[in-house]
Amino acid sequence: MKSDLVAALQEDIVLGRLAPGARLVEEELAERFRTKRHVLREAFIELERFGLIERRPNRGASVRQLTLDDVNQIYAVREILERAAAAQFPLPLPKKLYQAIDDAQKRHDAAVEAGDAKAVFRANFGFHEALFAACANPYLAAAIDDFRRKTQVVWSYAIVKPEYFRNAQREHRAMLKALRDADRRRLGELCAAHLDISRQAYLETHRLRFPAAE
């Protein structure tokens, strides 16, 4: 199915199996996933919409390479959106909404304890999806989801670092505490600071690879 193909390629990119700039060769991928090339091209369209790949005439598809400006600008928008969401949470948060977020974090905790990068990625996505779904503005939650997907290429620089798992886990728990305490200001600060885990990992890697650009 196309959705399974999209998910598999998404994981390959986020987990660093397909590095930024890597070409996506249709023949190889069609054979690997035992799928038709038209299904593969449909998956490429969705991945391009997510900002994970780019397609160019006569050059095919490749994993998107974000520039420093791209990263800084996308994260600036993400911070604006996530602070706006924090300002709209119905605090104190209804028990049912809080429980959904807490359950998502328990799945993240289990993935971290198992050291399973793939499961951590999926559980991390689930935590943020549950968190912002509770902000009482579905359009804002959808915008946050869209911009989070645009930075999945950046996550590949952080998710391979052992400290990434624990840092994200600690910050998620702090967000849960802010929700329990109905501390809106603290929640906004935590959402903004949490973005720096993947952003800083990308910037540090970029400085090492391209010192002259700094």
Secondary structure in CASP SS format (residue, H / E / C, confidence):
PFRMAT SS
TARGET T0000
AUTHOR 0000-0000-0000
METHOD secondary structure of the structure
MODEL  1
M C 1.00
K H 1.00
S H 1.00
D H 1.00
L H 1.00
V H 1.00
A H 1.00
A H 1.00
L H 1.00
Q H 1.00
E H 1.00
D H 1.00
I H 1.00
V H 1.00
L C 1.00
G C 1.00
R C 1.00
L C 1.00
A C 1.00
P C 1.00
G C 1.00
A C 1.00
R E 1.00
L E 1.00
V C 1.00
E H 1.00
E H 1.00
E H 1.00
L H 1.00
A H 1.00
E H 1.00
R H 1.00
F H 1.00
R C 1.00
T C 1.00
K C 1.00
R H 1.00
H H 1.00
V H 1.00
L H 1.00
R H 1.00
E H 1.00
A H 1.00
F H 1.00
I H 1.00
E H 1.00
L H 1.00
E H 1.00
R H 1.00
F C 1.00
G C 1.00
L C 1.00
I E 1.00
E E 1.00
R E 1.00
R E 1.00
P C 1.00
N C 1.00
R C 1.00
G E 1.00
A E 1.00
S E 1.00
V E 1.00
R C 1.00
Q C 1.00
L C 1.00
T C 1.00
L H 1.00
D H 1.00
D H 1.00
V H 1.00
N H 1.00
Q H 1.00
I H 1.00
Y H 1.00
A H 1.00
V H 1.00
R H 1.00
E H 1.00
I H 1.00
L H 1.00
E H 1.00
R H 1.00
A H 1.00
A H 1.00
A H 1.00
A C 1.00
Q C 1.00
F C 1.00
P C 1.00
L C 1.00
P C 1.00
L C 1.00
P C 1.00
K H 1.00
K H 1.00
L H 1.00
Y H 1.00
Q H 1.00
A H 1.00
I H 1.00
D H 1.00
D H 1.00
A H 1.00
Q H 1.00
K H 1.00
R H 1.00
H H 1.00
D H 1.00
A H 1.00
A H 1.00
V H 1.00
E H 1.00
A H 1.00
G C 1.00
D C 1.00
A H 1.00
K H 1.00
A H 1.00
V H 1.00
F H 1.00
R H 1.00
A H 1.00
N H 1.00
F H 1.00
G H 1.00
F H 1.00
H H 1.00
E H 1.00
A H 1.00
L H 1.00
F H 1.00
A H 1.00
A C 1.00
C C 1.00
A C 1.00
N C 1.00
P H 1.00
Y H 1.00
L H 1.00
A H 1.00
A H 1.00
A H 1.00
I H 1.00
D H 1.00
D H 1.00
F H 1.00
R H 1.00
R H 1.00
K H 1.00
T C 1.00
Q H 1.00
V H 1.00
V H 1.00
W H 1.00
S H 1.00
Y H 1.00
A H 1.00
I C 1.00
V C 1.00
K C 1.00
P H 1.00
E H 1.00
Y H 1.00
F H 1.00
R H 1.00
N H 1.00
A H 1.00
Q H 1.00
R H 1.00
E H 1.00
H H 1.00
R H 1.00
A H 1.00
M H 1.00
L H 1.00
K H 1.00
A H 1.00
L H 1.00
R H 1.00
D C 1.00
A C 1.00
D C 1.00
R H 1.00
R H 1.00
R H 1.00
L H 1.00
G H 1.00
E H 1.00
L H 1.00
C H 1.00
A H 1.00
A H 1.00
H H 1.00
L C 1.00
D H 1.00
I H 1.00
S H 1.00
R H 1.00
Q H 1.00
A H 1.00
Y H 1.00
L H 1.00
E H 1.00
T H 1.00
H H 1.00
R H 1.00
L H 1.00
R H 1.00
F C 1.00
P H 1.00
A H 1.00
A H 1.00
E C 1.00
END
